[in-house]
Amino acid sequence: MIKNNILFLILPILLISGCDQFSRFNYENYNCGNNSTGINEIILEKVKKGSNVKLKYNQSYSASVEINKVSGREVLITFKNKNVRINRDTSSLTVKENNKVTIIECKLSKFKM
């Protein structure tokens, strides 16, 4: 009987602690360094359509850009005539500008609290 009561108390705690929705905030920081596209860093806070993304461009210019689409583990944004696809699994950016496509490998750091 005591064993069942302990299990009854511990099980909900384990279930709740595994849920991402109970965190106060989290963000993903994609650091892409210097590259030909000029996109140095992207910070995702809320990953849903219409949310804002912080973007660092050419080491000095910062902008806030709206998410156009979220498709599975990919996020699409548009910035200065560039279509940017963020792959959250591989931490890479695919940047399309006119007929030029550039793939950039970034370093991902995540923070959650």
Contact map, one row per residue, 1 for C-alpha under 8 A:
11111000000000000000000000000000000000000000000000000000000000000000000000000000000000000000000000000000000000000
11111100000000000000000000000000000000000000000000000000000000000000000000000000000000000000000000000000000000000
11111110000000000000000000000000000000000000000000000000000000000000000000000000000000000000000000000000000000000
11111111000000000000000000000000000000000000000000000000000000000000000000000000000000000000000000000000000000000
11111111100000000000000000000000000000000000000000000000000000000000000000000000000000000000000000000000000000000
01111111110000000000000000000000000000000000000000000000000000000000000000000000000000000000000000000000000000000
00111111111000000000000000000000000000000000000000000000000000000000000000000000000000000000000000000000000000000
00011111111100000000000000000000000000000000000000000000000000000000000000000000000000000000000000000000000000000
00001111111110000000000000000000000000000000000000000000000000000000000000000000000000000000000000000000000000000
00000111111111000000000000000000000000000000000000000000000000000000000000000000000000000000000000000000000000000
00000011111111100000000000000000000000000000000000000000000000000000000000000000000000000000000000000000000000000
00000001111111110000000000000000000000000000000000000000000000000000000000000000000000000000000000000000000000000
00000000111111111000000000000000000000000000000000000000000000000000000000000000000000000000000000000000000000000
00000000011111111100000000000000000000000000000000000000000000000000000000000000000000000000000000000000000000000
00000000001111111110000000000000000000000000000000000000000000000000000000000000000000000000000000000000000000000
00000000000111111110010000000000000000000000000000000000000000000000000000000000000000000000000000000000000000000
00000000000011111110010000000000000000000000000000000000000000000000000000000000000000000000000000000000000000000
00000000000001111111000000000000000000000000000000000000000000000000000000000000000000000000000000000000000000000
00000000000000111111111000000000000000000000000000000000000000000000000000000000000000000000000000000000000000000
00000000000000000111111000000000000000000000000000000000000000000000000000000000000000000000000000000000000000000
00000000000000000011111000000000000000000000000000000000000000000000000000000000000000000000000000000000000000000
00000000000000011011111100000000000000000000000000000000000000000000000000000000000000000000000000000000000000000
00000000000000000011111111000000000000000000000000000000000000000000000000000000000000000000000000000000000000011
00000000000000000000011111000000000000000000000000000000000000000000000000000000000000000000000000000000000000011
00000000000000000000001111100000000000000000100000000000000000000000000000000000000000000000000000000000000000011
00000000000000000000001111110000000000000000110000000000000000000000000000000000000000000000000000000000000001111
00000000000000000000000011111000000000000011110000000000000000000000000000000000000000000000000000000000000001110
00000000000000000000000001111100000000000011100000000000000000000000000000000000000000000000000000000000000111100
00000000000000000000000000111110000000001111000000000000000000000000000000000000000000000000000000000000001111000
00000000000000000000000000011111000000001110000000000000000000000000000000000000000000000010000000000000011110000
00000000000000000000000000001111100000011100000000000000000000000000000000000000000000000000000000000000011100000
00000000000000000000000000000111111000111000000000000000000000000000000000000000000000000000000000000001111000000
00000000000000000000000000000011111000111000000000000000000000000000000000000000000000000000000000000000010000000
00000000000000000000000000000001111101110000000000000000010000000000000000000000000000000000000000000000000000000
00000000000000000000000000000001111111110000000000000000000000000000000000000000000000000000000000000001000000000
00000000000000000000000000000000011111000000000000000000000000000000000000000000000000000000000000000000000000000
00000000000000000000000000000000001111100000000000000000000000000000000000000000000000000000001000000100000000000
00000000000000000000000000000000011111110000000000000000111000000000000000000000000000000000000000000000000000000
00000000000000000000000000000001111011111100000000000011110000000000000000000000000000000000000000000000000000000
00000000000000000000000000000011111001111100000000000011111000000000000000000000000000000000000000000000000000000
00000000000000000000000000001111100000111110000000000011100000000000000000000000000000000000000000000000000000000
00000000000000000000000000001110000000111111000000001111000000000000000000000000000000000000000000000000000000000
00000000000000000000000000111100000000001111100000001110000000000000000000000000000000000000000000000000000000000
00000000000000000000000000111000000000000111111000011100000000000000000000000000000000000000000000000000000000000
00000000000000000000000011110000000000000011111000011000000000000000000000000000000000000000000000000000000000000
00000000000000000000000001100000000000000001111100110000000000000000000000000000000000000000000000000000000000000
00000000000000000000000000000000000000000001111110100000000000000010010000100000000000000000000000000000000000000
00000000000000000000000000000000000000000000011111100000000000000010110000000000000000000000000000000000000000000
00000000000000000000000000000000000000000000001111100000000000000111110000000000000000000000000000000000000000000
00000000000000000000000000000000000000000000000111110000000000000111100000000000000000000000000000000000000000000
00000000000000000000000000000000000000000000011111111000000000000110000000000000000000000000000000000000000000000
00000000000000000000000000000000000000000001110001111100000000011110000000000000000000000000000000000000000000000
00000000000000000000000000000000000000000111100000111110000000011110000000000000000000000000000000000000000000000
00000000000000000000000000000000000000000111000000011111000001111000000000000000000000000000000000000000000000000
00000000000000000000000000000000000000111110000000001111100001111000000000000000000000000000000000000000000000000
00000000000000000000000000000000000000111100000000000111111111100000000000000000000000000000000000000000000000000
00000000000000000000000000000000000001111000000000000011111111100000000000000000000000000000000000000000000000000
00000000000000000000000000000000010001110000000000000001111110000000000000000000000000000000000000000000000000000
00000000000000000000000000000000000001010000000000000001111110000000000000000000000000000000000000000000000000000
00000000000000000000000000000000000000000000000000000001111111000000000000000000000000000000000000000000000000000
00000000000000000000000000000000000000000000000000000001111111100000000000000000000000000000000000000000000000000
00000000000000000000000000000000000000000000000000000111100111110000000000000000000000000000000000000000000000000
00000000000000000000000000000000000000000000000000000111100011111000000000000000000000000000000000000000000000000
00000000000000000000000000000000000000000000000000011110000001111100000000000000000000000000000000000000000000000
00000000000000000000000000000000000000000000000000011110000000111110000000001110000000000000000000000000000000000
00000000000000000000000000000000000000000000000011111000000000011111000000001100000000000000000000000000000000000
00000000000000000000000000000000000000000000001111111000000000001111110000111100000000000000000000000000000000000
00000000000000000000000000000000000000000000000011000000000000000111110000111100000000000000000000000000000000000
00000000000000000000000000000000000000000000000111000000000000000011111000111000000000000000000000000000000000000
00000000000000000000000000000000000000000000001110000000000000000011111111110000000000000000000000000000000000000
00000000000000000000000000000000000000000000000000000000000000000000111111100000000000000000000000000000000000000
00000000000000000000000000000000000000000000000000000000000000000000011111000000000000000000000000000000000000000
00000000000000000000000000000000000000000000000000000000000000000000011111100000000000111000000000000000000000000
00000000000000000000000000000000000000000000000000000000000000000000011111110000000011110000000000000000000000000
00000000000000000000000000000000000000000000001000000000000000000011111011111000000011110000000000000000000000000
00000000000000000000000000000000000000000000000000000000000000000011110001111100001111000000000000000000000000000
00000000000000000000000000000000000000000000000000000000000000001111100000111110001110000000000000000000000000000
00000000000000000000000000000000000000000000000000000000000000001111000000011111111100000000000000000000000000000
00000000000000000000000000000000000000000000000000000000000000001000000000001111111100000000000000000000000000000
00000000000000000000000000000000000000000000000000000000000000000000000000000111110000000000000000000000000000000
00000000000000000000000000000000000000000000000000000000000000000000000000000111111000000000000011000000000000000
00000000000000000000000000000000000000000000000000000000000000000000000000000111111100000000001111000000000000000
00000000000000000000000000000000000000000000000000000000000000000000000000011110111110000000001110000000000000000
00000000000000000000000000000000000000000000000000000000000000000000000000011110011111000000111100000000000000000
00000000000000000000000000000000000000000000000000000000000000000000000001111000001111100000111000000000000000000
00000000000000000000000000000000000000000000000000000000000000000000000001110000000111110011110000000000000000000
00000000000000000000000000000000000000000000000000000000000000000000000011100000000011111111100000000000000000000
00000000000000000000000000000000000000000000000000000000000000000000000011100000000001111111000000000000000000000
00000000000000000000000000000000000000000000000000000000000000000000000010000000000000111110000000000000000000000
00000000000000000000000000000000000000000000000000000000000000000000000000000000000000111111000000000000000000000
00000000000000000000000000000100000000000000000000000000000000000000000000000000000001111111100000000000111100000
00000000000000000000000000000000000000000000000000000000000000000000000000000000000001110111110000000011110000000
00000000000000000000000000000000000000000000000000000000000000000000000000000000000111100011111000000111110000000
00000000000000000000000000000000000000000000000000000000000000000000000000000000000111000001111100001111000000000
00000000000000000000000000000000000010000000000000000000000000000000000000000000011110000000111110001111000000000
00000000000000000000000000000000000000000000000000000000000000000000000000000000011100000000011111111100000000000
00000000000000000000000000000000000000000000000000000000000000000000000000000000111000000000001111111000000000000
00000000000000000000000000000000000000000000000000000000000000000000000000000000110000000000000111110000000000000
00000000000000000000000000000000000000000000000000000000000000000000000000000000000000000000000111111000000000000
00000000000000000000000000000000000000000000000000000000000000000000000000000000000000000000000111111100000000000
00000000000000000000000000000000000000000000000000000000000000000000000000000000000000000000011110111110000000000
00000000000000000000000000000000000010000000000000000000000000000000000000000000000000000000111100011111000000000
00000000000000000000000000000000000000000000000000000000000000000000000000000000000000000001111000001111100000000
00000000000000000000000000000001001000000000000000000000000000000000000000000000000000000001111000000111110000000
00000000000000000000000000000001000000000000000000000000000000000000000000000000000000000011100000000011111000000
00000000000000000000000000000111100000000000000000000000000000000000000000000000000000000011100000000001111100000
00000000000000000000000000001111000000000000000000000000000000000000000000000000000000000010000000000000111110000
00000000000000000000000000011110000000000000000000000000000000000000000000000000000000000010000000000000011111000
00000000000000000000000000011100000000000000000000000000000000000000000000000000000000000000000000000000001111100
00000000000000000000000001111000000000000000000000000000000000000000000000000000000000000000000000000000000111110
00000000000000000000000001110000000000000000000000000000000000000000000000000000000000000000000000000000000011111
00000000000000000000001111100000000000000000000000000000000000000000000000000000000000000000000000000000000001111
00000000000000000000001111000000000000000000000000000000000000000000000000000000000000000000000000000000000000111
